C-alpha cells in the first residue's frame, strides 16, 4: 500500500489544479477550432497541443517544463525567449511575399503605416516590462483575425464604400522587384537600426525569391524551414502557458491589450483610407485599410472575403496585399523604434 500511495502521489492526477485543468481544456478548444473551423490550423494545432503538454503537473525534481533549467523544452523555448524564431519566420515570409502590388500602387503603403497606430496607442496603456510577454501572446492572435476584424470593418464603412472597385495594379518589372528589397532595407535599417534583424531577414528572403537564381534557397525558406520553425514556435509558446505562470492578472492584461491593439490597428487603417478618399480621384475601398495589420496573408484574405459578400465580382485580395505587406514592414520598424527607445 505504501508503494501504491507513493506511485499515486507521483502522478499528474495528484497535483492537478483547477488552473491546469482549465488550461488543458483551452488547449483542446484551440485544437478543435483549428480542425473543425479551420482557424489557422498551422498555428493553433501546435499551440493547442503545447498548452496541453505545458499544463501536465510535474513532480518536484523533474526538470521537464520550459521554465526548468536544462530541460529539453527550455532549449526549444529559447528560440522564443532569445528572439531566434521571429527572424526566421520573417525570412520565410520574405521568400513567399510578392511586393508587386505595393510597388504598383505606393499610396497603399500609407495604410500599412496607419495601422501601426495600434502598437503605439496600446503602448501608452502598459508598462514596458510587459512587452516581452505581449510579443509571445501575440502569436495566438493570428487565429482571431477573422473574428475580430469583420465587425469593425462593417461598423466603420457604408455599403457604398464596401462596393468600391479599384483599378487593376500595373505590371511591375523584375528590375523594380530586385532593387526594392535592397533599397528598402537600407532606408529602414538606417531610420530604425533596431529593426535591422527582422527587416534584414524579410528582405533577404525576398531577394532570394526575386533574384530567380537562388530558387532552391527561396523554396527551402518558404516551405521546409518556415514549417519547422512554426512547429517549434507554436509548440513551445503553448508549453509556456502553464497555469501557474499564465492565469494571472498580468496575462489577462496582456491578452486584453493584444485584442485592443488589433482593433485599433484595424480601425486606424480603415479610417485613414476614408481620409485619403477625400483627396483621391480613384477611390480606395476602405476595407483594404484593415489589411494594414501585419497578419500576412490572413488580413488580406479577410478583406477579400468581406468584400465578396457585398459584391462577388469585386476582387480585393491583390489590392489588400499591398497594405498587408507594408504592415509587416511597418511593424518591424515599429518594433525597432520601440526597442531603441526602451534600451536607451
N, C-alpha and C positions, 0 to 999 in steps of 0.2 A: 504493500500500500504506500510505503514511503517513496518507493521508486516511481509508482504511478502518479503520486501527488507532485513529485519533483518534475516528472515529464509534463504534467498539465501546466505547472507554473512556468514552464519554458516555452509554451505555445503562444501564438499570437492571440488566441481567444482570451487568455488570462489577462492580457494587458490592453485589450481593445477598449477604446474610449468612444463616447458618442461622437467626438470630433473625427476620429479615424473612420468610423462607420459612415458619417456624413460625407467625408471627402471621397471615400470609395464609391458611394452612390453617385456623387458628382462625376467621378471619372467614368463610370458606366454610362451615365447620361451623355457625356461627351462622345463616347464611342457609338452609342445608339444614334445620336444626331448625325454623326458622320456617315453611318451605314444606311440609316433609314431615310434621312432628309438630304443626304449628300452635301452637308455643310462642311466645306473644307476638309475632306477626309484625310488628305495627306498630312495635315497638321493636327486635326482633332484626335485621330486614332492614336498616334504616338503620345500626345499629351495626355489623353484619357487613360491609356494603359499605364503611363508613367505615374499618374495620380494614384491609381490603384496600388502600384508597386510601392510608391513612396509612403503609403499610409498603412502598411503592414507593421504592427507593433513589433519592436525588436527587444530582445533580452539584453540587459546590461552586459557590456563586454563584447558584444557583437558589432564590429565596425563594418556596417553594410550600407548606411544611408549616405546621401550626398553631403551631409554635414560631418561625417566621421572621417578623421584624418587617415589617409592611406587606403580608403575603400575604393573599389572599382568605380562605383557611381560618382564618387568625388572627382576622380580623374576625368570621367566623361563630362561632368558638370563644369569642370574648369574651362571647357570651351565656351561656356556661357559667362561664368564669373570673370574670366580673364579676357573676354571680348574677342575670342578666336572665331566663333561660328558666324557672327553677323557679317564680317568682311567676306567670308567665303560664300555666304548667301548672296551678297551683293555682286560677287564675281559671276555667279551663275545667272543672276538676274540680268547683268550686263550682256552676257553671252546670248540671252534669248530675247533681248529688247531691240525693237526697231524704232529708232528716233526719227524716222522719216516724217511721220505726221506732225511731230513737234517742229521739225525744221521747215516743213511746208507752210505752217501757219504759226509763226513765232509768238503772236499775241496771246495764244492759248497758254504759253508758259506763265503768264501773269496769274492764271487761275491756279496753277500749282503753287505759286508763291503765296497767293491769298489764302489758300487752305492751311498754310503753316501757322496761321494765327491761332489755331487750336493748341499748338505746342506752347507758344509764348504766353497766351492768356491763362492756360492751365498752370503754367509755372508760377504765376503770381499767387496761386492759392495753395502752394505747398512749400515745405522746407526742402532745401537742396539734397539732404541726405536720403530722401525718398526716390531720387531719380534712378538709382540702380535697380530698385525693386520694380519701379514702373516699367523700365526697359524690359525686364523679364516677363512681367504680366502682359505686356503689350502683344506678345506673340499669340496669345489666345484670342485676341480681339479680331484677328483676321476673319475668323468664322462668323463674327457678329455683323460684319459689313452689310450683308443682305438683309439683316433685321433692323439695324439702326438707321441706315440711310434712306430707304424709300419713304417713310413717313415724313421726314424732314424735307425731302425733295418735293413731295406733293404739297406740303404746307406752305412752302416759300415760292411756289410757282403756280401760275394760272394754266389752264388747259391750253390756251392760245400760245403761251410760251413753250409748253411742252411739245407742241406740234411744229415748232420752227424746224425747217430743214436747212442744213448747212451745205455750202458748196463742197464738192469733192476736193480733197487735198491734191496739190500739184505733185508732179513726179520729182523726186529728189535724186540728184546724181550720186554716183558712187564716190566721187571725189569729196562731195559735201559730207557724206556719211563717214568717210575716213578722217577728214580734218576735224570734224566736230568733237569726237571724244578727246582728242589731244588738246585742242584749244580750250574746250570746256573744263578739262581737268586743270590746266594751268591757271585759268581765271578763278575757278572755285577754290583751289588749294591756296592760291595767293591771297584771296579775300578772307578765307577761314582756314588757316593751316591745320586746325584741329580736325577738319573733315577729310584730311589727306588720305587716310587709310580707306574709309568707306568709299569716298569718291574715286580714289585711285583704283580700287578693285572693281567698281562698277564700270568705269570707262576702259579699264584693261580688258575686262570680259567683252565689252562691246567692240573694241578694236580687234580682238581675236575673231569675232564674228564678221565684221565688216571688211577686214583685210582680204578675206577669201583665200588666204594662203596658209591659214592655221585652223582649218576646219576640224581636224581631229581634236585639237585642244579646246576649241569652242564647243564641240559636241560633248566632250567629257565634262566641261564646266557646267553646261546647262542640263545635263542628264545625270550621269552616274554620280558626279561629285555633289551636286546640289541635293540629290536624293539621299545620299549618305548623311550629309550634314543635317538635312531636315529630320531624318530619323533620330539622330543623336541629340539634336537640339530639342525637338519636341518631347522625346522621352525623358531627357534629363531635366527640362523645365517642369514637366509633370511630376517627376520624382522629388522635386524640391518643395512640393506643396504639402508636406506633412502637416497634420492638424496643429501640432504644437507651434509651428512656425508660421502657419498660413491663416488660421482662424483668429485673427487679431484685428483690433480697430485700425491699425496701420494698413493691413491688407484690404480691408473694406474701403478705406480712403483711396488706396491705390486704384482699385477697380472702378470706383466712382469717378475719380479724376480721369481715368483712361476713357471711360464712356463719354464723359463730358468733353474731353479733347476731340474725340471722333465727331461728336455732334457739332461742336464749334467749328471744326475744320470743314465739315460738310456744308454748314450754313455759310461760312466765310467764302467758299468757292462759288456757291450759287449766287449769293448776294453781289459778289464782285462781277460775275458775268452779267447780271442785270444792270449793274452800274455801267459796265463797258458798252452795253447795248444802247445807252443814252447817246453815245457818240459814234457808233458804228453804222455804216450803211448796210453792210452784210451782217445781219444779226447772228448772235451766238445763242444756241439753245441753252438756257440756264442750267438744264440738267447736267450738262457737260462739266460745269463747275464743281459738282460733287465728286468728280473723279480726281480732284486735286490732292486728295489724301493719298498717302504713299502705300496703299494696299494694291499692289500690282499682281495680276490684272483684275482683281476682284471688283474694285470700284468701277472700272470701265465697263465690266460686264453688267453690273447693277444698273448703270446709266443706260446702257443699251436695252436692257430688259424693260425698265420703266418707260423708256421712250417707245418701245414696240407695243406696249399695252395701249398707248394712246393712238399710235399710228404704225401699223405693222410694216408699212413701206418706208419708214424712217430708220436709217441705219446710222447709229451714233457711235458704234464701237471704235472705229478708226479715229474719229474726232476726239472721243473721250480718252484714248490712249495718250494723246499729247499732254494734257494736264496731269494724267496719271504718272507718266514717267518723269515729268517735270516735278511732281510732288516727291518722287523718290530722291531726286537731286536736291530739292529744297529741304527735305527732312534731314539728309546727310549734312548739308551746310548748317542747318539749324542746330543739329547735334554738335557740330564742330564749334559753332559760336558759343553755345552754352558751356561746352567743355572748357573753352578758353577762358570764359568769364569766371566759371566756378574754380578753375585751377588757380587763377590769379586772386 
